[in-house]
Amino acid sequence: MTVKIYTKQFKEMLPVLFKAQSHFINSFGALDVLDGVRNSDKAFTVKVSDIDVEVNDYDKGKDITAGRLGAMKEIISTDVEVDYEAVKSINEGVDMATVNDDIDQITAERMEKQAGAIARLIDESCGKQLSQKASKTLTGELTEDGVTKMFNQASKEFTQNEVIATHVKRAYVTSDIYNFLIDSKLATTSKNSSVNVDQNTLYSFKGFLLHEVPDARFTKGENAYFVADNIGKAFAGFNEYRALTDNLEFFGVAMQSIIKYGTYVPDNNSKAIVKGKLAITGA
C-alpha cells in the first residue's frame, strides 16, 4: 500500500488558519501544534509558582546575626500536566471514478478545509475555556442601563483585581450587544466615540476593544466575555497526516489523521476574565 505523508504541510497549515479564523486569538496567542504525538502523551507540563510575595519589615533592633531581614520564604514550583480536551479524526476518500475533478487539486483543497474545521473547533474550545475560567458573572438586561452597568462592572473588576494596566482589554460580544451599542445613544461622536454607523463599526467602549463574535462561540445564555490579552494558550497535536493511494476498497486516495487539541488558562489568570449574561427584553 502506497502512503504519502503530508504531516509537515498539515502542521504548517493549522496555525495559519487558526490565526485567520479565530475570534479569541488575542487572548490565547498563536496556536501551538506538535506532530508525532502518541496516544498517551500529555499536551505539556507547566511550572506553576503562585506563592504570594511577603514583604518583611527590616528590624535593625535585632542582633546582626538574628535575622534582621525577617523570615525567609522558600519558593518551590509545582508541575501541572495539561491534557488534550478532545480527539477528532479525519477520514475522507476521493474516488478517481467519481470525483469529477483533478485528484491532486481536490486532495489539497480538502486538506485546507479539514485544517479549517479543526481550527474552528479549537476556537470554540477557547470560548468554553473563557466561560469556565471567568472569575465573575455579570447579569442584567439588554438595555442602555444594563449594558452600561455591565461594562462599568467589568472595568471595576479588572481594576480591583489589579490586572496590569498595560494589558490590552477586550470585550467579545454577540451581534445583539454589538449592534445595540452602535444603534444606542451610549456611543456617539458627541462623546468622542469611534462609532461609524455607515460601516457598522465601533472599536472600543469603556476601555475595552470590541469584537463581534458569533453566538456559537458563547456558552448558552452568555453574550459577553471581558478578557485581557495573552491569558491562555491553545494547542493541538497529531501523529501524522497521511494519504493512502492504494486503497483496497476503492480506486483513489484516502486522507486520514487523528488530531488532539485543547486550551489552557492558568488559575491565576481567571482574575482577567469576566463574563456577561444580558437578557434580551421581550425574548
PyMOL commands that set and color helices and strands:
alter all, ss='L'
color gray80, all
select helices_A, chain A and resi 7-21+25-28+103-133+144-160+175-183+189-191+215-217+267-272
alter helices_A, ss='H'
color red, helices_A
select strands_A, chain A and resi 3-5+32-35+44-48+78-82+86-95+136-141+169-173+204-205+208-212+224-228+233-244+252-264+273-279
alter strands_A, ss='S'
color yellow, strands_A
deselect
rebuild
show_as cartoon
